[in-house]
Amino acid sequence: YAQVLTIDDVSFEMNVEESIGEEYIGDSLRLKQVLFSLLSNAYKFNRPDGSVKLSVRVEERKEDMEKLVFEVEDTGCGIGEDFLPILFEPFAKENQPTEVDNVGVGYGLAQAKSIADAIGADIDVDTNVGEGSKFMVRLWLKRDK
């Protein structure tokens, strides 16, 4: 399943692996909060004519459990290597020259990490300054039906 739309010159693409189930048992509200925070940042810190991609795939299966990976990838400003150790700390903001305004208070990623921890999810990031970032949220969920 794939879908693309454009908002303010930033294209959004969503790809869901065909083997993804229709229903899982888990905390959908908190998972939505994590993904919303990551998608919001991907949009906010993107460049004009940039893109944001949300992908969902199965990384591993054990009986009726699946480890899903939600990837939020953008073509934004990226994150400097020196900032990565404090990336998920409350109110941490990186000061780097970008084409976008450095808006916000620096709490979104800290909140996303806290919520992810509460539901047993892991968050990782691959990033390059000037090229963008990819955040991966990994979470074991029980497949329903």
C-alpha positions in Angstrom: 0.0 0.0 0.0 1.4 3.4 -0.9 0.0 6.9 -1.0 1.5 10.3 -1.7 0.2 13.9 -1.0 1.8 17.3 -0.9 1.4 20.0 1.8 3.2 23.4 1.3 5.6 22.0 -1.2 6.6 19.1 1.0 5.5 15.7 -0.3 4.3 13.0 2.1 4.5 9.4 1.2 3.2 6.4 3.1 4.3 2.8 2.4 2.9 -0.1 4.3 4.3 -3.6 3.6 1.7 -6.0 2.2 2.3 -8.5 5.0 1.2 -6.0 7.7 -1.9 -7.2 9.5 -5.0 -5.0 9.7 -5.3 -5.2 13.5 -2.8 -5.5 16.3 -3.2 -5.4 20.1 -1.4 -2.5 21.6 -1.5 1.1 22.8 -2.6 2.8 19.6 -3.0 6.2 21.2 0.6 6.4 22.4 2.0 4.9 19.2 0.1 7.7 17.3 1.6 10.3 19.6 5.1 9.0 18.9 4.6 9.0 15.2 2.9 12.4 15.2 5.8 13.9 16.9 8.3 12.4 14.5 6.2 13.3 11.4 5.7 16.9 12.8 9.5 17.3 13.2 10.2 15.8 9.8 7.8 18.4 8.2 8.9 21.3 10.4 12.6 20.9 9.8 12.4 20.0 6.1 13.5 22.1 3.2 11.3 23.6 0.5 10.3 20.9 -2.1 11.4 18.3 0.5 9.8 15.0 1.3 8.7 13.0 4.3 8.1 9.2 4.1 6.4 7.0 6.6 7.0 3.3 6.1 5.8 0.3 8.1 7.2 -3.2 7.8 7.6 -6.4 9.8 11.1 -6.9 11.0 10.6 -10.2 12.9 7.9 -12.7 13.7 7.5 -15.1 16.7 4.2 -17.1 16.8 1.4 -14.4 17.0 3.8 -11.5 17.7 5.4 -9.3 15.2 8.1 -6.7 15.6 7.0 -3.7 13.5 9.3 -1.0 12.3 7.8 2.4 11.7 10.3 4.6 9.7 9.9 8.3 9.4 12.4 9.6 6.8 12.9 13.2 5.7 15.1 15.3 3.4 15.5 18.1 6.0 18.5 19.6 7.7 19.7 16.5 9.4 21.2 16.3 12.9 24.9 16.9 13.8 26.9 14.0 15.2 27.8 16.1 18.3 24.1 16.6 19.1 23.1 12.9 19.0 24.0 12.1 22.6 21.4 14.7 23.9 18.9 14.4 21.0 16.2 12.9 23.3 16.8 15.2 26.3 14.0 17.7 27.2 14.5 21.2 25.7 17.6 20.2 23.7 17.8 22.3 20.6 20.6 22.1 18.0 21.9 25.4 16.7 22.8 24.9 13.1 22.2 27.1 10.1 19.2 25.7 8.1 16.7 27.0 5.6 14.0 26.6 8.1 13.3 28.6 11.3 14.4 26.8 14.4 10.9 26.8 15.9 9.7 24.9 19.0 11.0 24.5 22.5 12.9 21.2 21.9 10.6 18.9 23.7 9.0 16.9 20.9 11.7 14.2 20.6 12.1 13.9 24.4 8.3 13.4 24.7 8.3 10.8 21.8 11.2 8.9 23.5 9.4 8.9 26.9 6.2 7.6 25.3 8.0 5.0 23.3 9.8 3.8 26.4 6.4 3.5 28.2 5.0 1.2 25.5 8.1 -0.9 25.1 9.3 0.6 21.8 12.8 1.6 20.8 13.7 4.7 18.8 16.9 4.9 16.7 18.0 7.5 14.2 20.2 7.6 11.1 21.1 11.2 10.0 23.4 13.3 8.0 23.6 17.1 8.2 22.2 18.7 5.1 20.7 15.4 3.8 18.0 14.5 6.3 17.1 12.0 9.0 15.4 8.6 9.4 13.8 7.7 12.7 13.0 4.1 13.3 10.5 3.0 16.0 10.6 -0.7 16.7 7.7 -2.3 18.7 6.5 -5.9 19.4 2.8 -6.2 18.9 0.4 -9.1 19.0 -1.4 -9.7 15.7 -5.1 -9.8 16.2 -6.8 -12.4 14.0 
